[in-house]
């Protein structure tokens, strides 16, 4: 493993494939695998190898800027809404058509393309007829029907779910106690990025206890399910508070920089506010995406904890009925976890899940 891929643990096959591919790259790659398995970090390292004048040693200025996200020839195209839009796909085409700023090649990183939907044909045309200087890195958690044709035009690199032991080892190496690291690895569902964030979250243990208590509080009544769902959504709200505090600080710093620049050079945009508002809309859009992802990640973590309770019940069940009930509960929870890709309403989705789990507990 090269120094560039040091932050992509447990993905030795993917790293080996990308290291070899960097010497004779093609125009498009599909990084496929669950969230939190290192696709984004691998994309940055691979982009650095593609642009590095030294063959990807990870130490030159080019590599450092790529890894820091400040190289002009590496562009990440984020979605703004719940799905990739046709306009976003057209933006990819426009960006791909531009000449590289510094070298002979540019890299476009396209996250979340399992959400491509109706934008697929527009993106396909760009990848089928790419500019000679462009390399696409398309990232997706899975390959839906809308992405199959695009995937066939790419070299696919699979990222496997991380084993809990891999996540645990990474956390221990970063100073987390072994017992806590094991707990976080399970709660994060094999996602190292998520486990790292939970390790720094002082309220995680309280949220974990709340999810662990859910089965014991279900009594088959819709009212109980509704109350529980309200409480859990409240925990989601609290979980984004540290993120929003950081975002507020980022926005304040941007506005302060804009104000200083306006004072120094005296440039004011149309309406007298252009200088003060430079970059504000883009940051607001990014902040919305971050909050949406944080809430989804937090809900996935809670569901993983809840599923763990029912798996323990399944392992210790002494009757076929109890085994069947526990297995069905795990399936129901997994179903909601899969549905999160479609951005369902959190409160209604939780109410429906808890109501079904409660009814099941009464009839088991």
C-alpha positions, 0 to 999 in steps of 0.5 A: 500500500502506498502512503497515499492510500494509508487512510483506506484500511481494509481495502487491499484489493481495491488499492492494488487495482488503483495503484496499477491502474494509475500507470495507464489510466482509462477515462472512467472508474466506478467505485462501488461499495457501502458508505464509509468503506473508504471510497472518497479517500481512495478517490482523492489518493487515486486522483493524486496519483493521476496528477502527480509528476513523481508517479504518486509518491504522496509527498509532493505539492501536487499530491498535498493539494489534491488530498487537501481538496485545493487542486484546481484540476480535481473537481468533486460534483456534489448533488444538491437535492435528494437525487442527481438531477439532469442539470447536475449531469449537464454540469458534469459535461460542462466541467469535463469540457474545460481544459486542465488548469495546470497539467494535461489531465483533470479528474472529476469525482462524482459521489452518490451516483446510486441516486442518478435516476433520470439523469443517467442518459445525460451522464452516459453521453458524457462518459461515452464521449469524454474529452481526452483530458478528463478522468471520471471517478463515479462513486456509488453504494450499489448499482441500480438499473439506472446506473447499469449502462454507465457502469458498463463504460467504467472500470469497476473497483469494488470496496468491501464492507469493513470488518468490525475488527478492521474498524476496531484496530483503526480506532485503537491505533488512534487512541480509542480504548479497545472496549469502546472501539469494539462498541463503536465499530458495531454501532457504526456498521463497519463505517470507519468514518462514522466510528471516528465521529462517534468516538468524539461524540459525548452524547453517543452513549445516551443515544445508544441506551435510548435505542437499546431500550426500544424493544422493552418499551413496545407494548403493541399500542400505536400511542407508544410507538408514536411517543418512541418515534418522537423521542428518537427523532428528537435524538436525531435533532440533537445529534446534528447540533455539533455539526451546525455549530461548526457550520455556523463558525464556517459561515461566520469566517466566510462572511468575515473574509468577504467583508475584509476583501470588500474593504480592501479592494472596494468591489461590490457586486450587483445590488451592492451585496455581491462581495459580501455574499461571495460563496455563501450560496455554495456553502449553504448548499453544502451545509444542507447536504452535510446535515441531511447525511448526518441525520441519515447516518445517525438513523442508520446507527440507531437502527444497527443498535436496535437490530443488534438487540433482536439478533441477540434475542434470535441467538438466545431464543428457546422456541421456534416462535421466538426465533421467528419473531426475532428474525422478522424484526431484524428483517423489518429493521433492515428494510427501513435501513435500505429505504433510507436511500430514498429519503423517507420522512424520518418520523413517519418511517420510525412510527411505522417500524415501531408499530409493526415491531410492537404488534409483533411482540404482542402476537409472538 
